[in-house]
Amino acid sequence: MIASRYLSVLVGFLAFFVLGEVAVADGIVKRTIRPNPSNGRWIDTWATMPQLTEPANLPPAPFNQSGAVFVNSTIRQTIRVSVGASQIRLKISNAFGVTNLPITAVTIALPINQTAGVYQIQTSTLQKVTFSGSDSISIPNGALAVSDPLNFKVKPESILAITIYLQDGQTTNSITSHPGSRTNSYWQYGNAVNTAELAITNTATQTAAHWYFISALEAWVPPSYGSLVIIGDSITDGRGSDTNKNNRWPDLLLNRLQKSPITNRIGVANLAAGGNRILADGLGPNALGRIDRDLLAHPGVKYGMIFEGVNDIGTADSTSAVQDAVYTALIQAYKQIVTRVHSFGIPMFAATITPFSAPSNFTGQPYSTPEREVTRQKVNKFIRQSGIFDAVVDFDKMLADPKVPSQLAAEYNSGDYLHPSVKGYQRIADLFPVGVFGAWEGGADEFV
């Protein structure tokens, strides 16, 4: 009898640890079927940096009311995935909302003609998205929701349409979005998550190049896959690229990675935002403050990369004393970021800061002063020579004018002497030393 009891207890413990989820009711052991971790892992196939939406980037009236947004509204947004998969899941963020975000219904489909920034979908591909088995979910302020896995086959570099319906809207004007989507989104009144074509009658009030609420799409992929997460500012977010064309430099790098069987297992997650800084909040939280949420908290990160510092230098006073202080603080911040990322065994890459000086007769570039150029050069010397980064990608040398190295070369200048042109973004992708991915595939030393 005693031996039988011990055997029952042992079987129960084994069931708990082996099966994972145990129901005590009626003494029956039950298991929720999950993917076998030995057969795969979740990684970002697309991601964006959540931000507090500025008033100018809220949806236009009447979808933006006093104290409420998107009441009884359907939002359709398109994204471009990096790696393909047969199972995906969606993340919706309420990181900056001050009230609950009540999601009523969500669907995913392929857009017509595999085109970004459209409001028409292929209904034959439409699938409902659920959250813990429910069509709807209320996401508390500061939280995010992860959908149930969806059997939805996506090809690498393909476009997906995500449609969200909010019956009650969000009762606040502080909402979560990514304003620099470079991709048109659309909305209409009523529940149209299953509709082939939204009723867009007024583009002035029913569309904007912003993403609202969506923050990541994860893919279930083989264990050899992993993602590159890039922490950056407007240059990485694609200022100077074309709306709906997905020609930011990370997009163009993805195109190149997908052409090789050695690198086509790398997902690219662009966690950049215009105006972002390392040392202080700007447009979005500072990089030191968001490294945990925007890099370390993401699943399947294989490589990290930072390309920031230009806005810290450019927004600080131009005096030598202030610029010296910025330099010192940036160096300490870089070291802190590397230490934290390495503690997870993730290698950390860095890009040098690109030129931002302008000719003396150009008045549209406030960052352009001799003192700030000195700081840029000092920071770049540290990035190149300090050895704290596992790899350095020299964006500065790629894009600088050989005759005036403090300026972008004319063919790589979008026109403001700060942001590269699409041709400049293509040059970054073309010259990116993709061998670093193989060199650091095994991870980084957690001690350094």
C-alpha positions as CSV (number, residue, x, y, z in Angstrom):
1,M,0.0,0.0,0.0
2,I,2.8,2.4,1.0
3,A,4.8,1.5,-2.1
4,S,1.7,2.1,-4.2
5,R,1.3,5.6,-2.7
6,Y,4.9,6.5,-3.4
7,L,4.5,5.2,-6.9
8,S,1.4,7.4,-7.4
9,V,3.3,10.4,-6.1
10,L,6.3,9.7,-8.3
11,V,4.1,9.3,-11.4
12,G,2.4,12.6,-10.6
13,F,5.7,14.5,-10.3
14,L,6.9,12.9,-13.5
15,A,3.7,13.9,-15.3
16,F,4.1,17.5,-14.0
17,F,7.7,17.8,-15.2
18,V,7.3,15.9,-18.4
19,L,3.9,17.0,-19.6
20,G,4.2,20.6,-18.3
21,E,0.6,21.4,-17.6
22,V,-1.4,19.3,-15.2
23,A,-5.1,19.5,-14.3
24,V,-5.9,18.3,-10.8
25,A,-9.7,18.0,-11.3
26,D,-11.0,14.4,-11.2
27,G,-7.5,13.2,-10.7
28,I,-6.9,13.4,-14.5
29,V,-3.6,14.5,-15.9
30,K,-4.0,16.7,-18.9
31,R,-1.5,18.2,-21.3
32,T,-1.7,21.2,-23.6
33,I,0.0,20.3,-26.9
34,R,2.9,22.6,-27.6
35,P,5.6,22.7,-30.2
36,N,8.6,20.6,-29.2
37,P,11.5,23.0,-28.2
38,S,14.0,20.6,-29.7
39,N,12.3,21.1,-33.1
40,G,12.2,24.9,-33.1
41,R,12.2,28.3,-31.3
42,W,10.3,31.6,-31.5
43,I,12.1,34.5,-33.0
44,D,11.1,37.9,-34.3
45,T,10.4,37.9,-38.0
46,W,9.2,41.5,-37.7
47,A,9.3,44.0,-34.8
48,T,9.1,47.7,-34.2
49,M,9.8,50.0,-31.3
50,P,6.7,50.9,-29.3
51,Q,6.4,54.6,-28.5
52,L,4.1,57.1,-26.8
53,T,2.2,58.6,-29.6
54,E,2.7,62.4,-29.9
55,P,-0.4,64.5,-30.4
56,A,0.5,65.1,-34.1
57,N,0.7,61.4,-34.7
58,L,-2.6,60.4,-33.2
59,P,-5.3,59.4,-35.8
60,P,-7.2,62.3,-37.3
61,A,-10.6,63.3,-36.1
62,P,-13.2,61.8,-35.9
63,F,-11.2,58.7,-35.0
64,N,-9.4,60.8,-32.3
65,Q,-11.8,62.2,-29.8
66,S,-11.3,63.9,-26.5
67,G,-10.3,61.1,-24.2
68,A,-10.7,58.3,-26.7
69,V,-9.3,56.9,-29.9
70,F,-10.4,54.4,-32.5
71,V,-13.9,53.9,-30.9
72,N,-15.9,51.3,-33.0
73,S,-13.0,51.3,-35.4
74,T,-11.2,48.8,-37.6
75,I,-7.5,49.3,-38.3
76,R,-5.7,47.6,-41.2
77,Q,-1.9,47.6,-41.2
78,T,0.8,45.9,-43.3
79,I,4.2,44.6,-42.2
80,R,7.0,42.8,-44.0
81,V,8.4,39.7,-42.4
82,S,12.0,38.7,-42.6
83,V,12.2,34.9,-42.3
84,G,9.5,32.5,-43.4
85,A,7.6,30.0,-41.2
86,S,4.6,27.8,-41.0
87,Q,3.5,29.1,-37.5
88,I,3.4,32.7,-36.4
89,R,2.1,34.7,-33.4
90,L,1.4,38.4,-33.0
91,K,2.3,40.8,-30.2
92,I,0.1,43.8,-29.4
93,S,1.5,46.4,-27.1
94,N,-0.1,48.8,-24.6
95,A,3.3,49.9,-23.3
96,F,2.4,53.6,-23.2
97,G,-1.3,53.5,-22.8
98,V,-2.6,54.8,-19.4
99,T,-5.8,52.8,-19.6
100,N,-6.6,49.2,-20.7
101,L,-6.5,48.5,-24.4
102,P,-9.6,46.5,-25.3
103,I,-9.0,44.4,-28.4
104,T,-12.3,43.0,-29.8
105,A,-11.1,41.0,-32.8
106,V,-8.0,40.5,-34.9
107,T,-7.3,38.8,-38.2
108,I,-4.3,38.2,-40.4
109,A,-4.2,37.8,-44.1
110,L,-2.1,38.3,-47.2
111,P,-2.7,41.7,-48.9
112,I,-3.6,41.9,-52.5
113,N,-0.6,41.5,-54.9
114,Q,1.8,41.2,-51.9
115,T,1.8,45.0,-51.7
116,A,2.7,47.0,-48.6
117,G,0.5,49.9,-47.5
118,V,-2.8,48.7,-49.0
119,Y,-6.3,48.2,-47.4
120,Q,-7.3,45.2,-49.5
121,I,-6.7,41.6,-48.6
122,Q,-7.0,38.1,-50.1
123,T,-9.9,36.8,-48.1
124,S,-9.0,33.2,-49.0
125,T,-5.9,33.6,-46.7
126,L,-7.8,35.2,-43.8
127,Q,-7.4,33.7,-40.4
128,K,-8.7,34.7,-37.0
129,V,-6.2,35.6,-34.3
130,T,-7.0,34.4,-30.7
131,F,-5.5,35.2,-27.3
132,S,-5.4,32.3,-24.8
133,G,-8.3,30.9,-26.8
134,S,-10.4,34.0,-26.9
135,D,-11.2,36.4,-29.8
136,S,-10.8,39.4,-27.6
137,I,-8.5,40.6,-24.9
138,S,-8.1,43.6,-22.6
139,I,-4.5,44.6,-22.3
140,P,-3.6,46.5,-19.1
141,N,-1.6,49.7,-19.2
142,G,2.1,49.0,-19.7
143,A,1.5,45.4,-20.8
144,L,1.5,43.5,-24.0
145,A,-0.5,40.5,-25.3
146,V,0.9,37.5,-27.2
147,S,-1.5,35.7,-29.5
148,D,-2.0,32.0,-29.7
149,P,0.2,30.3,-32.4
150,L,-1.4,30.5,-35.8
151,N,-0.9,27.9,-38.6
152,F,-0.2,30.4,-41.3
153,K,2.6,29.8,-43.8
154,V,4.6,32.9,-44.6
155,K,7.4,33.2,-47.1
156,P,10.6,35.1,-46.4
157,E,10.3,38.9,-47.1
158,S,6.5,38.6,-47.7
159,I,3.9,41.2,-46.7
160,L,1.1,40.5,-44.1
161,A,-2.0,42.5,-43.3
162,I,-3.1,42.7,-39.7
163,T,-6.6,43.9,-39.0
164,I,-7.7,45.0,-35.5
165,Y,-11.2,46.0,-34.4
166,L,-11.8,48.0,-31.2
167,Q,-15.4,48.2,-30.3
168,D,-15.0,50.6,-27.4
169,G,-11.7,52.2,-28.5
170,Q,-9.1,53.1,-26.0
171,T,-10.3,55.6,-23.5
172,T,-7.2,57.8,-23.5
173,N,-5.2,60.0,-25.8
174,S,-2.0,58.4,-24.6
175,I,-1.6,55.4,-26.8
176,T,1.1,53.1,-28.2
177,S,2.3,53.3,-31.7
178,H,5.3,53.5,-34.0
179,P,5.0,56.8,-36.0
180,G,7.9,56.2,-38.3
181,S,6.4,53.1,-40.1
182,R,7.0,54.5,-43.6
183,T,4.0,52.4,-44.4
184,N,0.4,53.5,-44.8
185,S,-2.3,52.2,-42.4
186,Y,-6.0,52.6,-42.8
187,W,-9.2,52.6,-40.6
188,Q,-12.9,52.8,-40.9
189,Y,-15.9,52.6,-38.5
190,G,-17.4,49.3,-37.6
191,N,-16.1,45.8,-37.5
192,A,-14.4,45.0,-40.8
193,V,-11.8,42.5,-39.8
194,N,-13.1,40.0,-42.3
195,T,-13.7,42.5,-45.1
196,A,-11.8,42.2,-48.3
197,E,-11.6,45.9,-48.8
198,L,-12.0,48.6,-46.2
199,A,-14.4,51.5,-47.0
200,I,-11.8,54.2,-47.4
201,T,-13.7,57.3,-48.6
202,N,-11.5,60.1,-47.2
203,T,-7.8,59.5,-47.1
204,A,-7.3,62.7,-45.1
205,T,-9.0,61.2,-42.1
206,Q,-8.7,57.4,-42.7
207,T,-5.0,56.9,-43.4
208,A,-1.6,57.7,-42.0
209,A,1.9,56.3,-42.3
210,H,2.0,55.0,-38.7
211,W,1.6,51.6,-37.0
212,Y,-0.7,51.5,-34.0
213,F,-0.5,48.9,-31.2
214,I,1.3,46.1,-33.1
215,S,4.8,45.5,-31.9
216,A,6.1,42.2,-33.1
217,L,5.4,39.1,-35.2
218,E,7.1,36.0,-34.1
219,A,7.9,32.9,-36.2
220,W,8.4,29.3,-35.1
221,V,11.6,28.3,-36.8
222,P,14.3,25.7,-36.6
223,P,16.8,26.0,-33.7
224,S,19.6,27.2,-36.0
225,Y,17.6,30.4,-36.7
226,G,18.0,33.6,-34.7
227,S,17.3,37.3,-35.0
228,L,19.4,40.4,-35.4
229,V,17.9,43.1,-33.2
230,I,19.0,46.6,-34.2
231,I,18.7,49.5,-31.7
232,G,18.8,52.8,-33.6
233,D,17.4,56.2,-34.4
234,S,15.8,57.8,-37.5
235,I,18.6,56.6,-39.8
236,T,17.8,53.0,-39.0
237,D,14.0,53.8,-38.8
238,G,14.3,54.8,-42.5
239,R,14.1,58.6,-42.6
240,G,14.8,59.4,-46.3
241,S,13.5,56.0,-47.5
242,D,10.3,55.6,-49.6
243,T,6.8,55.1,-48.1
244,N,5.6,51.6,-48.7
245,K,8.8,50.5,-50.4
246,N,10.6,48.8,-47.4
247,N,14.0,50.3,-48.4
248,R,15.4,51.2,-45.1
249,W,18.9,49.9,-44.7
250,P,17.8,47.0,-42.5
251,D,15.3,46.0,-45.2
252,L,17.9,46.1,-47.8
253,L,20.3,44.1,-45.6
254,L,17.6,41.5,-45.2
255,N,17.3,41.2,-49.0
256,R,21.0,40.4,-49.1
257,L,20.9,38.0,-46.2
258,Q,18.0,36.0,-47.8
259,K,20.1,35.4,-50.9
260,S,22.6,33.2,-49.1
261,P,21.9,29.8,-47.4
262,I,24.5,30.8,-44.8
263,T,22.6,33.9,-43.6
264,N,19.0,33.3,-44.7
265,R,18.2,32.0,-41.2
266,I,18.6,35.4,-39.7
267,G,15.5,37.4,-38.8
268,V,15.9,41.2,-38.8
269,A,14.1,43.2,-36.1
270,N,14.3,47.0,-36.5
271,L,13.9,48.5,-33.0
272,A,14.7,52.1,-34.0
273,A,12.9,55.3,-33.7
274,G,13.4,58.8,-35.1
275,G,14.9,61.2,-32.6
276,N,16.0,58.4,-30.2
277,R,19.0,59.0,-27.9
278,I,21.2,56.9,-25.8
279,L,21.5,59.1,-22.7
280,A,18.1,60.8,-22.4
281,D,14.5,60.3,-23.6
282,G,13.7,61.9,-26.9
283,L,11.2,60.4,-29.2
284,G,10.8,57.3,-27.2
285,P,12.7,56.1,-24.1
286,N,16.5,56.4,-24.1
287,A,18.5,53.4,-25.4
288,L,19.9,52.6,-22.0
289,G,16.3,52.5,-20.6
290,R,14.8,50.4,-23.4
291,I,17.6,47.8,-24.0
292,D,15.8,45.3,-21.8
293,R,12.4,45.7,-23.4
294,D,13.5,46.2,-27.0
295,L,16.4,43.7,-27.2
296,L,16.8,41.3,-24.2
297,A,13.1,40.6,-23.8
298,H,12.7,39.4,-27.4
299,P,12.9,35.7,-28.1
300,G,15.6,34.1,-30.1
301,V,17.9,37.0,-30.3
302,K,21.2,35.8,-31.8
303,Y,22.9,39.2,-32.5
304,G,22.5,42.7,-31.1
305,M,23.5,45.9,-32.8
306,I,23.5,49.6,-31.9
307,F,23.7,52.5,-34.2
308,E,23.0,55.5,-32.0
309,G,24.6,58.6,-30.6
310,V,24.1,61.2,-33.3
311,N,21.1,62.7,-31.5
312,D,22.9,62.9,-28.2
313,I,25.7,64.8,-29.9
314,G,23.4,66.9,-32.0
315,T,20.9,68.0,-29.4
316,A,23.5,68.9,-26.8
317,D,25.0,72.4,-26.6
318,S,27.8,72.9,-29.0
319,T,30.3,74.2,-26.5
320,S,33.5,72.2,-26.0
321,A,32.7,71.6,-22.3
322,V,29.2,70.2,-23.0
323,Q,30.5,68.1,-25.9
324,D,33.3,66.6,-23.8
325,A,30.7,65.6,-21.2
326,V,28.5,64.0,-23.8
327,Y,31.5,62.0,-25.1
328,T,32.3,60.7,-21.7
329,A,28.7,59.8,-21.0
330,L,28.3,58.0,-24.3
331,I,31.4,55.9,-23.8
332,Q,30.1,54.8,-20.4
333,A,26.7,54.1,-21.9
334,Y,28.1,51.9,-24.7
335,K,30.1,49.9,-22.1
336,Q,26.9,49.4,-20.0
337,I,24.9,48.3,-23.0
338,V,27.6,45.8,-24.0
339,T,27.9,44.4,-20.5
340,R,24.1,43.9,-20.2
341,V,23.8,42.2,-23.7
342,H,26.8,40.0,-23.1
343,S,25.4,38.8,-19.8
344,F,22.8,37.0,-22.0
345,G,25.5,35.5,-24.2
346,I,24.5,37.7,-27.1
347,P,27.2,39.3,-29.3
348,M,26.9,43.0,-29.7
349,F,27.8,44.9,-32.9
350,A,28.1,48.6,-33.4
351,A,28.1,51.0,-36.3
352,T,30.1,54.2,-36.4
353,I,28.2,57.5,-36.5
354,T,27.6,58.8,-40.0
355,P,28.6,62.3,-41.1
356,F,26.1,65.1,-40.3
357,S,28.0,68.3,-41.2
358,A,26.7,70.6,-43.9
359,P,28.2,73.3,-46.1
360,S,28.3,76.8,-44.6
361,N,25.6,78.0,-47.0
362,F,23.1,75.3,-45.9
363,T,21.1,76.4,-42.9
364,G,18.8,73.4,-42.5
365,Q,21.1,71.2,-40.4
366,P,21.3,72.4,-36.8
367,Y,23.7,69.6,-35.7
368,S,26.4,70.9,-38.0
369,T,29.1,72.6,-35.9
370,P,32.8,72.0,-35.6
371,E,32.6,71.1,-31.9
372,R,30.0,68.4,-32.6
373,E,32.1,67.0,-35.4
374,V,35.0,66.7,-33.0
375,T,32.8,64.6,-30.7
376,R,31.6,62.4,-33.6
377,Q,35.2,61.7,-34.5
378,K,36.1,60.9,-30.9
379,V,33.1,58.6,-30.5
380,N,33.9,56.8,-33.8
381,K,37.5,56.3,-32.7
382,F,36.3,54.7,-29.5
383,I,33.8,52.4,-31.4
384,R,36.6,51.3,-33.8
385,Q,39.4,50.9,-31.4
386,S,38.1,50.1,-27.9
387,G,37.4,46.4,-28.6
388,I,34.3,46.3,-26.5
389,F,32.1,45.5,-29.5
390,D,32.2,42.1,-31.0
391,A,32.1,43.6,-34.5
392,V,32.2,47.2,-35.8
393,V,30.4,48.1,-39.1
394,D,31.9,51.4,-40.4
395,F,28.9,53.3,-41.7
396,D,31.0,56.5,-41.5
397,K,33.6,55.3,-44.0
398,M,30.9,53.8,-46.2
399,L,29.0,57.1,-46.6
400,A,31.5,59.9,-46.1
401,D,32.5,62.2,-48.9
402,P,36.1,61.3,-49.6
403,K,36.9,65.0,-50.2
404,V,34.9,66.3,-47.2
405,P,34.8,63.4,-44.7
406,S,32.6,65.4,-42.3
407,Q,29.8,65.3,-44.8
408,L,27.8,62.6,-46.5
409,A,28.8,62.0,-50.1
410,A,26.4,63.7,-52.5
411,E,25.0,60.5,-53.9
412,Y,24.3,59.2,-50.4
413,N,22.7,62.4,-49.0
414,S,18.9,62.5,-48.8
415,G,19.2,66.3,-48.9
416,D,19.4,67.3,-45.2
417,Y,23.0,66.2,-44.7
418,L,22.0,64.0,-41.9
419,H,19.9,61.2,-43.2
420,P,21.2,59.0,-46.1
421,S,19.3,58.5,-49.3
422,V,18.0,55.2,-50.5
423,K,21.2,54.8,-52.4
424,G,23.1,55.4,-49.2
425,Y,21.0,52.8,-47.4
426,Q,21.7,50.4,-50.3
427,R,25.4,51.0,-49.9
428,I,25.2,50.1,-46.2
429,A,23.5,46.9,-47.1
430,D,26.0,46.1,-49.9
431,L,29.1,46.7,-47.8
432,F,27.8,45.2,-44.5
433,P,30.4,42.6,-43.5
434,V,28.0,39.6,-43.3
435,G,30.8,37.3,-42.2
436,V,30.3,38.6,-38.7
437,F,27.2,36.5,-38.3
438,G,29.1,33.3,-38.9
439,A,32.0,34.4,-36.7
440,W,29.6,35.0,-33.8
441,E,27.1,32.3,-34.4
442,G,28.1,30.6,-31.2
443,G,27.3,33.6,-29.0
444,A,29.5,35.9,-26.8
445,D,31.3,35.4,-23.6
446,E,28.9,36.3,-20.8
447,F,31.7,37.6,-18.5
448,V,32.9,40.4,-20.7
